[in-house]
Amino acid sequence: MAAPSRRALPVTSAQAGGLESDGEGSGVMACGALEFVRTVADTAFMPAADPRLILPEPPDALKALSRDLVARMRERHQQAGRLSFSDYMEMALYEPGLGYYSAGLPKLGEDGDFVTAPELGTLFARCLARQLSDIAGALDTGAEHKGLNEEGAGQGEHSKGELDSGWVLLELGAGTGRLAADLLNALLEADAPMPGRYLILERSADLRAEQERVIRARAPAHAQRVAWLDAPPVAPWRGVLIANEVIDGDTPGWTTWPANQTLSERVTALQERLPEPLSTDGYRSELCLTLPGWLDTVTNKLTQGAALFIDYGYPRPVYYHPERRDGTLVCHYRHRGHFDPFFWPGLQDLSAFVDFTALAEAADQAGLEVTGYTPQNQFL
């Protein structure tokens, strides 16, 4: 499914013709990453120069934060001799204390930069709860399939040990925690099977704190079911994985260097699958090289259940349409979408759309079966 915002895996921007990177639709996919590269120059980190982009000026304190991040990026560039856009975006989003998701800045809602479906009300969670109820009812959750204990769940400072038997609900990147709280409430109100554990895999310490606060405030009766992980579960589990706006572009980038052999081969293979070859004259887009490995990592211990991927994107022929010459990279700042990823680094969200065909192929490689694909409005 897709919602109106943005976050995800490493992706690779591929330019037809062998140059580019080394490494609006919406839909829901149920199954049983980008890397643009660019040299870091002093002029790369300036506010958008395009006069059509009228973006609010950040306050001085946030400008200082961004400049500190840029200084660290330049240090990294000097040490390595280059800074790929993949590295740039990783730092812009997650550099400790300075990145967009690490500096304690408002992200979602009125005071942030974007809004996702769970933040608009409880309808999204209620509809999703009905689907989860159907899946949970079909699971084998007998006594021999108890909930994950602390060791099996993976590392997490909030792990509380085994709660009870039953199915497990694992959410990747839970935003503010609003979806988790509303889902647990909706499942109880619908008299649906309750998950023994609700696990959240979240890399941002700021968001973890916000998620715990929101869940305790909105769903206090269910707070004991929730635990936070630093890595995917390491023991077999049964249940449902939810990824709401997680695969929409974690590290896209640009480069003018020749592509490495892996990327060149992938671009050639992609060209062969398209209805018509892409132009070699400046066509630039994204190519997910790490998606298969990532998907296998987060689902390989799921022995029975489903994985629901909710994001915005296109099937491959639409994603790589000949007229879509500049890819799908998009930035969100103060509820304005624009296309300059170097506008005050660390103060805006960066993402790209999802190639749903690539996601389906990655699911197949991971041993999953694609059981559904639908626009979000039809799902709801």
Secondary structure in CASP SS format (residue, H / E / C, confidence):
PFRMAT SS
TARGET T0000
AUTHOR 0000-0000-0000
METHOD secondary structure of the structure
MODEL  1
M C 1.00
A C 1.00
A C 1.00
P C 1.00
S C 1.00
R C 1.00
R C 1.00
A C 1.00
L C 1.00
P E 1.00
V E 1.00
T E 1.00
S E 1.00
A E 1.00
Q E 1.00
A C 1.00
G C 1.00
G C 1.00
L E 1.00
E C 1.00
S C 1.00
D C 1.00
G C 1.00
E C 1.00
G C 1.00
S E 1.00
G E 1.00
V E 1.00
M E 1.00
A E 1.00
C E 1.00
G C 1.00
A C 1.00
L E 1.00
E C 1.00
F C 1.00
V C 1.00
R C 1.00
T C 1.00
V C 1.00
A C 1.00
D H 1.00
T H 1.00
A H 1.00
F C 1.00
M C 1.00
P C 1.00
A C 1.00
A C 1.00
D C 1.00
P C 1.00
R C 1.00
L C 1.00
I C 1.00
L C 1.00
P C 1.00
E C 1.00
P C 1.00
P C 1.00
D H 1.00
A H 1.00
L H 1.00
K H 1.00
A H 1.00
L H 1.00
S H 1.00
R H 1.00
D H 1.00
L H 1.00
V H 1.00
A H 1.00
R H 1.00
M H 1.00
R H 1.00
E H 1.00
R H 1.00
H H 1.00
Q H 1.00
Q H 1.00
A H 1.00
G C 1.00
R C 1.00
L C 1.00
S C 1.00
F H 1.00
S H 1.00
D H 1.00
Y H 1.00
M H 1.00
E H 1.00
M H 1.00
A H 1.00
L H 1.00
Y H 1.00
E C 1.00
P C 1.00
G C 1.00
L C 1.00
G C 1.00
Y C 1.00
Y C 1.00
S C 1.00
A C 1.00
G C 1.00
L C 1.00
P C 1.00
K C 1.00
L E 1.00
G C 1.00
E C 1.00
D C 1.00
G C 1.00
D C 1.00
F E 1.00
V C 1.00
T C 1.00
A H 1.00
P H 1.00
E H 1.00
L H 1.00
G C 1.00
T C 1.00
L H 1.00
F H 1.00
A H 1.00
R H 1.00
C H 1.00
L H 1.00
A H 1.00
R H 1.00
Q H 1.00
L H 1.00
S H 1.00
D H 1.00
I H 1.00
A H 1.00
G H 1.00
A H 1.00
L C 1.00
D C 1.00
T C 1.00
G C 1.00
A C 1.00
E C 1.00
H C 1.00
K E 1.00
G C 1.00
L C 1.00
N C 1.00
E H 1.00
E H 1.00
G H 1.00
A H 1.00
G C 1.00
Q C 1.00
G C 1.00
E C 1.00
H C 1.00
S C 1.00
K C 1.00
G C 1.00
E C 1.00
L C 1.00
D C 1.00
S E 1.00
G C 1.00
W C 1.00
V E 1.00
L E 1.00
L E 1.00
E E 1.00
L E 1.00
G C 1.00
A C 1.00
G C 1.00
T C 1.00
G C 1.00
R H 1.00
L H 1.00
A H 1.00
A H 1.00
D H 1.00
L H 1.00
L H 1.00
N H 1.00
A H 1.00
L H 1.00
L H 1.00
E H 1.00
A C 1.00
D C 1.00
A C 1.00
P C 1.00
M C 1.00
P C 1.00
G C 1.00
R E 1.00
Y E 1.00
L E 1.00
I E 1.00
L E 1.00
E C 1.00
R C 1.00
S C 1.00
A H 1.00
D H 1.00
L H 1.00
R H 1.00
A H 1.00
E H 1.00
Q H 1.00
E H 1.00
R H 1.00
V H 1.00
I H 1.00
R H 1.00
A H 1.00
R H 1.00
A C 1.00
P H 1.00
A H 1.00
H H 1.00
A H 1.00
Q H 1.00
R H 1.00
V E 1.00
A E 1.00
W E 1.00
L E 1.00
D C 1.00
A C 1.00
P C 1.00
P C 1.00
V C 1.00
A C 1.00
P C 1.00
W E 1.00
R E 1.00
G E 1.00
V E 1.00
L E 1.00
I E 1.00
A E 1.00
N E 1.00
E C 1.00
V C 1.00
I C 1.00
D C 1.00
G C 1.00
D C 1.00
T C 1.00
P C 1.00
G C 1.00
W C 1.00
T C 1.00
T C 1.00
W C 1.00
P E 1.00
A C 1.00
N C 1.00
Q H 1.00
T H 1.00
L H 1.00
S H 1.00
E H 1.00
R H 1.00
V H 1.00
T H 1.00
A H 1.00
L H 1.00
Q H 1.00
E H 1.00
R H 1.00
L C 1.00
P C 1.00
E C 1.00
P C 1.00
L C 1.00
S C 1.00
T C 1.00
D C 1.00
G C 1.00
Y C 1.00
R E 1.00
S E 1.00
E E 1.00
L E 1.00
C C 1.00
L C 1.00
T C 1.00
L H 1.00
P H 1.00
G H 1.00
W H 1.00
L H 1.00
D H 1.00
T H 1.00
V H 1.00
T H 1.00
N C 1.00
K C 1.00
L E 1.00
T E 1.00
Q E 1.00
G E 1.00
A E 1.00
A E 1.00
L E 1.00
F E 1.00
I E 1.00
D E 1.00
Y E 1.00
G E 1.00
Y E 1.00
P C 1.00
R H 1.00
P H 1.00
V H 1.00
Y H 1.00
Y C 1.00
H C 1.00
P C 1.00
E C 1.00
R C 1.00
R C 1.00
D E 1.00
G C 1.00
T C 1.00
L C 1.00
V E 1.00
C E 1.00
H E 1.00
Y E 1.00
R C 1.00
H C 1.00
R E 1.00
G E 1.00
H E 1.00
F C 1.00
D C 1.00
P C 1.00
F C 1.00
F C 1.00
W C 1.00
P C 1.00
G C 1.00
L C 1.00
Q C 1.00
D E 1.00
L E 1.00
S E 1.00
A C 1.00
F C 1.00
V E 1.00
D E 1.00
F H 1.00
T H 1.00
A H 1.00
L H 1.00
A H 1.00
E H 1.00
A H 1.00
A H 1.00
D H 1.00
Q H 1.00
A C 1.00
G C 1.00
L C 1.00
E C 1.00
V E 1.00
T E 1.00
G E 1.00
Y E 1.00
T E 1.00
P C 1.00
Q H 1.00
N H 1.00
Q H 1.00
F H 1.00
L C 1.00
END
